[in-house]
Amino acid sequence: MAKTLVFLEVLDGEVRTASLEAVGVARNIIGGEVYGILIGKGVSSLKDEAARYVDKLFVSDSDELDYPYPVPFAKTIAEVMEKEGIDYFLISSTVVGREIAPLVAGLVDAISVEEVTGMESAEVIVKPVVSNKAFAHIKLLKDKKVIAVKPKAFAPAQAGDSAGEVVEITPNTDRGGLTVKHIKEKEKGEIDVTEADIVVSGGRGLGGPEKFQLLRELIDVLTQVTGLKVALGASRAAVDAGWIDHSHQVGQTGKTVSPQIYFAIGISGAIQHLAGMRTSKYIIAINKDPEAPIFKVADYGIVGDLNQVVPELIEKLKQYKKN
């Protein structure tokens, strides 16, 4: 019987939905026993709820781990894997996950695969390659496997009626020489693009930073009308211009997203940007250039001035909400 350990990443005081998607993979595809691990400062407050998703939960709480330092997190995970005889380690392919996964694989001598979007079986995974232009089907032959699951690619697990066993473990606090001096807090109420059901992204075509306020207005209306999580994204051009923080960047050098709906507003569609969003279920592009590459991947496209199209879209959504 396989044993799977899932890293439960914490964001804004809650276990990330992306981590529960990894639990779903462990439950529904790999099978066997499913363990979870919580690491960080103050994570003990989440143990009762988190234990309802797994058969056994390991909790490593320390004031010294007030940031997801890759080295101590990976070492703590590796120690649990070795002690418990873990076959699979699953983690969400977030910014944090992509740092931890290869370190864990190196420590336990496992094969490591990131950005996994599908699994044909417990040993055959599917992942996008060549900037998301194709999909590779890879058979994992090593006994120990580290799999980083792409957010929004799988359904999240549902909490069970009873909680699994909770085991408190001593954290590894060796930061490997890394010290965080300052953490820039995101705006209050802002949703991370990797967690969103809908992403509204702006690019160079916005013309300036002030136009992101227009996109925020669209986000507010979409949130009210749909009841879904809606986040603000951006292209690298907009970030490099200093119009918006890098935390919003979608693309090869930013974050990879796969929401239900992706709005590309004023984004031409460079291959580096497409690599981060082309697996979205529906892509809606708004651009005044009818030859923009983004229209080649868009499910719906509007050729027009975003300064006219977006306000009209906002008004239409408001009318729909009233009805």
C-alpha positions in Angstrom: 0.0 0.0 0.0 1.4 3.4 -1.0 2.2 6.1 1.5 1.8 9.7 0.4 2.9 12.8 2.3 1.3 16.1 1.2 2.8 19.5 2.1 -0.1 21.8 3.3 1.0 25.3 2.4 -0.5 28.1 4.5 -1.5 31.4 3.0 -3.3 34.2 4.9 -3.8 31.9 7.9 -5.5 29.1 5.9 -4.4 26.0 4.2 -4.2 26.8 0.5 -6.8 25.3 -1.8 -4.0 24.3 -4.1 -2.7 22.1 -1.3 -6.1 20.4 -0.9 -6.0 19.7 -4.7 -2.7 17.8 -4.0 -4.5 15.9 -1.2 -7.2 15.1 -3.8 -4.6 13.6 -6.1 -3.3 11.5 -3.3 -6.8 10.2 -2.3 -8.3 9.7 -5.8 -5.4 8.7 -8.0 -2.5 7.3 -5.9 -4.6 5.7 -3.1 -3.3 4.1 0.0 -2.5 6.1 3.2 -2.4 9.9 2.9 -0.4 11.9 5.4 -0.2 15.7 5.7 2.5 18.0 7.0 2.1 21.6 8.4 5.3 23.6 8.9 5.8 27.2 10.1 5.0 29.7 12.7 1.6 29.4 14.3 0.4 26.4 12.2 -0.8 24.5 15.2 -3.9 26.6 15.1 -4.8 24.9 11.8 -4.2 21.3 12.9 -7.8 20.4 13.9 -9.2 21.4 10.5 -6.2 20.1 8.5 -6.4 16.7 10.1 -9.9 16.1 8.6 -8.3 15.8 5.2 -5.6 13.2 6.0 -5.1 9.9 7.8 -2.2 11.3 9.8 -1.0 14.9 10.2 2.5 16.0 11.2 2.8 19.5 12.7 6.0 21.3 13.0 5.4 24.7 14.7 8.2 27.2 15.4 8.5 30.9 15.9 11.8 30.7 13.9 10.0 29.6 10.8 8.0 32.8 10.2 8.8 32.5 6.5 8.8 29.4 4.2 12.5 29.0 4.2 13.2 26.2 1.7 16.1 24.5 3.5 14.5 23.8 7.0 11.2 23.0 5.4 12.8 20.5 3.0 14.9 18.9 5.8 11.9 18.5 8.0 9.9 16.9 5.2 12.8 14.6 4.3 13.1 13.4 7.9 9.4 12.5 8.0 9.7 10.7 4.7 12.6 8.6 5.8 11.1 7.8 9.2 7.6 6.9 7.8 8.7 5.1 4.6 6.9 7.6 2.3 6.7 6.6 -1.4 5.2 9.9 -2.7 5.6 13.5 -1.7 3.1 15.8 -3.2 3.2 19.6 -3.1 1.5 22.4 -5.0 3.5 23.9 -7.7 3.4 27.4 -6.2 6.3 29.8 -5.8 7.0 28.1 -2.4 6.4 24.6 -3.7 8.8 25.0 -6.6 11.6 25.9 -4.2 10.9 23.1 -1.7 10.2 20.2 -4.1 13.7 19.8 -5.7 15.4 20.1 -2.3 13.3 17.3 -0.9 14.0 15.1 -3.9 17.7 15.6 -3.5 17.6 14.8 0.2 15.7 11.5 -0.2 17.0 10.5 -3.6 13.7 10.8 -5.4 12.6 11.7 -8.9 11.1 15.2 -9.0 8.5 16.5 -11.5 6.9 19.9 -11.4 3.9 21.6 -13.0 1.9 18.3 -13.2 -1.5 18.8 -14.7 -2.7 15.2 -15.0 -2.1 11.6 -13.9 -3.0 8.6 -16.0 -2.1 6.4 -13.0 0.0 6.5 -9.8 3.1 6.1 -12.0 2.3 8.0 -15.2 2.1 11.8 -14.9 1.2 14.5 -17.5 2.8 17.9 -17.7 3.0 20.7 -20.2 6.3 21.2 -22.0 7.7 23.6 -24.7 6.1 26.6 -23.1 2.8 24.8 -22.7 2.6 24.0 -26.4 2.6 20.2 -25.8 2.1 17.7 -23.1 4.5 15.0 -22.0 3.4 11.7 -20.5 6.1 10.5 -18.2 6.4 7.2 -16.4 8.0 7.5 -12.9 10.3 4.5 -12.4 12.1 5.4 -9.1 10.6 4.1 -5.8 10.4 7.6 -4.3 8.6 10.3 -6.2 8.2 14.0 -5.6 5.3 15.5 -7.6 4.5 19.2 -7.7 0.9 19.6 -8.8 -0.1 22.7 -10.8 -2.8 24.7 -9.1 -6.4 24.4 -10.5 -5.5 21.3 -12.4 -7.3 18.9 -10.0 -10.3 19.0 -7.8 -9.6 19.7 -4.1 -10.2 17.0 -1.5 -13.2 17.2 0.7 -12.9 17.1 4.5 -13.7 13.9 6.2 -16.2 13.4 9.1 -13.4 12.4 11.4 -9.9 13.8 11.9 -6.7 11.9 11.4 -4.0 11.3 14.0 -2.0 14.5 14.8 1.7 14.1 15.5 3.8 17.0 16.8 7.4 16.9 15.5 10.5 18.9 16.2 11.1 21.4 13.4 14.4 21.8 11.6 15.4 25.4 11.9 18.6 25.4 9.9 17.9 28.2 7.3 21.0 27.5 5.3 22.3 31.0 5.8 19.1 32.6 4.5 17.6 35.6 6.4 14.5 37.5 5.3 14.9 41.2 6.1 11.5 42.5 5.0 8.3 41.1 3.6 6.1 43.4 1.5 2.5 42.7 2.5 0.0 42.4 -0.3 -3.0 44.7 -0.4 -5.8 43.8 2.0 -8.3 41.5 0.5 -6.1 40.8 -2.6 -6.2 37.3 -4.0 -3.1 35.5 -5.2 -3.4 34.8 -9.0 -2.6 31.1 -8.5 -5.7 30.8 -6.2 -8.1 32.6 -8.4 -11.0 31.2 -10.4 -10.9 34.3 -12.7 -7.8 36.4 -13.5 -8.0 39.8 -15.0 -4.6 40.8 -16.4 -3.3 44.0 -17.9 -0.3 44.7 -20.2 1.6 47.4 -22.0 -1.6 48.3 -23.9 -3.0 49.8 -20.7 -0.8 52.8 -21.3 0.1 53.5 -17.7 -0.3 52.4 -14.0 -3.5 54.4 -13.5 -5.4 52.0 -15.8 -5.0 49.1 -13.4 -7.7 50.9 -11.3 -10.1 50.2 -14.2 -9.2 46.5 -14.0 -9.8 46.6 -10.3 -13.3 48.0 -10.9 -13.9 45.1 -13.3 -12.6 42.6 -10.7 -15.0 44.1 -8.0 -18.0 43.6 -10.3 -17.0 40.1 -11.4 -16.6 39.1 -7.8 -20.1 40.4 -6.9 -21.7 38.8 -10.0 -20.0 35.4 -9.9 -19.2 34.9 -6.2 -15.9 33.5 -7.4 -12.3 34.4 -6.5 -11.1 37.1 -8.9 -7.5 38.3 -9.0 -5.4 41.0 -10.7 -2.7 39.8 -13.0 -0.1 41.6 -15.3 2.3 40.9 -18.1 6.0 41.3 -17.7 6.0 44.5 -19.7 3.7 46.1 -17.2 5.8 44.9 -14.3 9.1 46.0 -15.9 7.6 49.4 -16.5 7.0 49.8 -12.8 3.2 50.0 -13.2 2.4 47.1 -10.8 4.2 44.8 -8.3 6.0 41.6 -9.6 3.7 39.5 -7.4 1.0 40.0 -10.0 3.1 38.9 -13.0 1.9 36.0 -15.1 4.2 34.2 -17.5 7.4 32.3 -17.8 9.3 34.6 -15.4 6.2 35.1 -13.2 3.5 32.8 -12.0 1.7 30.1 -13.8 -2.1 30.2 -13.6 -4.9 28.0 -14.8 -8.2 29.7 -13.9 -11.6 29.1 -15.3 -11.5 32.5 -17.1 -8.5 34.6 -18.0 -8.9 38.1 -19.2 -6.0 39.4 -21.3 -6.5 43.1 -21.5 -4.0 45.2 -23.5 -1.7 42.2 -23.7 -0.2 41.3 -27.1 0.5 37.7 -26.2 4.2 37.1 -26.2 5.2 33.4 -25.9 6.6 34.1 -22.4 3.3 35.3 -21.2 1.3 32.5 -22.9 3.5 30.0 -21.1 1.9 31.1 -17.8 -1.7 31.2 -18.8 -2.5 29.2 -21.9 -4.0 26.3 -19.9 -6.8 28.5 -18.6 -10.2 27.0 -19.4 -11.4 30.1 -21.2 -9.3 33.0 -22.5 -10.9 36.4 -23.3 -8.7 38.9 -25.1 -9.3 42.6 -25.5 -6.8 44.4 -27.7 -7.0 47.2 -30.4 -4.6 45.3 -32.6 -6.4 42.6 -34.6 -3.1 40.9 -35.4 -2.1 40.5 -31.8 -0.8 37.0 -31.1 -3.1 36.7 -28.1 -6.1 36.2 -30.4 -4.6 32.9 -31.6 -5.1 31.3 -28.2 -8.2 33.3 -27.1 -11.6 31.6 -27.0 -13.3 35.0 -27.2 -11.7 38.2 -28.6 -12.7 41.8 -28.7 -10.9 44.1 -31.1 -11.3 47.6 -29.7 -10.1 50.3 -27.3 -9.9 48.9 -23.8 -10.9 52.4 -22.5 -14.3 51.9 -24.1 -14.7 48.1 -24.0 -13.9 47.6 -20.3 -16.2 50.3 -18.9 -19.0 49.0 -21.1 -18.3 45.5 -19.9 -18.5 46.7 -16.3 -21.8 48.4 -16.9 -23.3 45.3 -18.6 -22.2 43.2 -15.6 -23.8 45.6 -13.2 -27.1 45.5 -15.2 -26.9 41.7 -15.1 -26.5 41.7 -11.4 -29.6 43.9 -10.9 -31.6 41.5 -13.0 
